């Protein structure tokens, strides 16, 4: 039963019963509810901003663990990049050099992957910078690994064809010359026999009697046969593949025809004195991609170390060429 309240009426000088009408009761109820609502809102806001719910705590733990895993992934990506750079360096400076393949340009290896918009969808994620960085590096790694894989495929094919390449590269002397006494002029700047001026001699001259046999120095096919009274006179060019060619000049007789397949050691003609020549000899050249090379570096198949040293000494001496 509700407690009855009284108040003292100063006019009647009597205690009278307090009567509360329904409007006051309703107003008090609304006031109480409003106050409670305000306090409840304040408490909820404080709790929301300064205290985590169990679910929020779990989500934060998950985010921290994800960030940690991303950092670990970033470190491992760096380790893989280091290993890949080492592989790329070996590929360019060792493997491809051994098999005489052009190195892969760094611009190709470092090519970008996709554009800015490719990573735009990641910008709204938590730790977006870290996520975008790791994703970019992984994409770049995948591109570089693809390039490296194709390079190894090429090197593997070169390995399979290595025996064919070694058989094709000029590797013997074109004229039998075991005592090395008949090598008249080597590769380099020499005095021209007719003009008596210094001129670059792009091959080697082997003096020998007319009719001395001339042999192909590597497998290949005859690319050119020329019969001329000037220059190299009667000469033959053999294409060995892999960018290599050999030239045999001033021949007295040619025994091969254009397009003919040739094996190392095959007889292709005889020493002569045709063209611009001051005496019977063979002018011999080795070319790679059209550029002349010193033939002395290609006699490794039929010379002992001592013979090669002597050949190197004779070829380096300044002298007058025969053509």
Secondary structure as the mmCIF struct_conf table of DSSP 4:
data_model
#
loop_
_struct_conf.conf_type_id
_struct_conf.id
_struct_conf.beg_label_comp_id
_struct_conf.beg_label_asym_id
_struct_conf.beg_label_seq_id
_struct_conf.end_label_comp_id
_struct_conf.end_label_asym_id
_struct_conf.end_label_seq_id
HELX_LH_PP_P HELX_LH_PP_P1 UNK A 2 UNK A 4
STRN STRN1 UNK A 6 UNK A 9
TURN_TY1_P TURN_TY1_P1 UNK A 10 UNK A 13
STRN STRN2 UNK A 14 UNK A 17
HELX_RH_AL_P HELX_RH_AL_P1 UNK A 22 UNK A 50
BEND BEND1 UNK A 51 UNK A 51
HELX_RH_AL_P HELX_RH_AL_P2 UNK A 54 UNK A 90
HELX_RH_PI_P HELX_RH_PI_P1 UNK A 91 UNK A 95
HELX_RH_AL_P HELX_RH_AL_P3 UNK A 96 UNK A 98
TURN_TY1_P TURN_TY1_P2 UNK A 99 UNK A 100
HELX_LH_PP_P HELX_LH_PP_P2 UNK A 102 UNK A 105
HELX_RH_AL_P HELX_RH_AL_P4 UNK A 106 UNK A 109
TURN_TY1_P TURN_TY1_P3 UNK A 110 UNK A 110
BEND BEND2 UNK A 114 UNK A 114
HELX_RH_3T_P HELX_RH_3T_P1 UNK A 116 UNK A 122
TURN_TY1_P TURN_TY1_P4 UNK A 123 UNK A 124
BEND BEND3 UNK A 125 UNK A 125
TURN_TY1_P TURN_TY1_P5 UNK A 126 UNK A 127
HELX_RH_AL_P HELX_RH_AL_P5 UNK A 128 UNK A 160
TURN_TY1_P TURN_TY1_P6 UNK A 161 UNK A 161
HELX_RH_AL_P HELX_RH_AL_P6 UNK A 162 UNK A 168
BEND BEND4 UNK A 169 UNK A 169
BEND BEND5 UNK A 172 UNK A 172
BEND BEND6 UNK A 174 UNK A 175
TURN_TY1_P TURN_TY1_P7 UNK A 178 UNK A 179
STRN STRN3 UNK A 183 UNK A 185
BEND BEND7 UNK A 187 UNK A 187
STRN STRN4 UNK A 188 UNK A 191
TURN_TY1_P TURN_TY1_P8 UNK A 193 UNK A 195
BEND BEND8 UNK A 197 UNK A 197
STRN STRN5 UNK A 198 UNK A 201
BEND BEND9 UNK A 203 UNK A 203
STRN STRN6 UNK A 204 UNK A 207
TURN_TY1_P TURN_TY1_P9 UNK A 210 UNK A 211
STRN STRN7 UNK A 213 UNK A 215
BEND BEND10 UNK A 217 UNK A 219
STRN STRN8 UNK A 220 UNK A 226
BEND BEND11 UNK A 229 UNK A 230
TURN_TY1_P TURN_TY1_P10 UNK A 231 UNK A 232
BEND BEND12 UNK A 234 UNK A 234
STRN STRN9 UNK A 235 UNK A 241
TURN_TY1_P TURN_TY1_P11 UNK A 242 UNK A 243
STRN STRN10 UNK A 244 UNK A 249
BEND BEND13 UNK A 250 UNK A 250
STRN STRN11 UNK A 251 UNK A 254
TURN_TY1_P TURN_TY1_P12 UNK A 258 UNK A 259
STRN STRN12 UNK A 261 UNK A 262
TURN_TY1_P TURN_TY1_P13 UNK A 264 UNK A 265
STRN STRN13 UNK A 267 UNK A 271
STRN STRN14 UNK A 272 UNK A 272
BEND BEND14 UNK A 275 UNK A 276
BEND BEND15 UNK A 278 UNK A 280
STRN STRN15 UNK A 281 UNK A 288
TURN_TY1_P TURN_TY1_P14 UNK A 289 UNK A 290
STRN STRN16 UNK A 291 UNK A 293
HELX_RH_3T_P HELX_RH_3T_P2 UNK A 295 UNK A 298
TURN_TY1_P TURN_TY1_P15 UNK A 300 UNK A 301
BEND BEND16 UNK A 302 UNK A 302
HELX_RH_AL_P HELX_RH_AL_P7 UNK A 305 UNK A 316
BEND BEND17 UNK A 317 UNK A 317
STRN STRN17 UNK A 320 UNK A 320
#
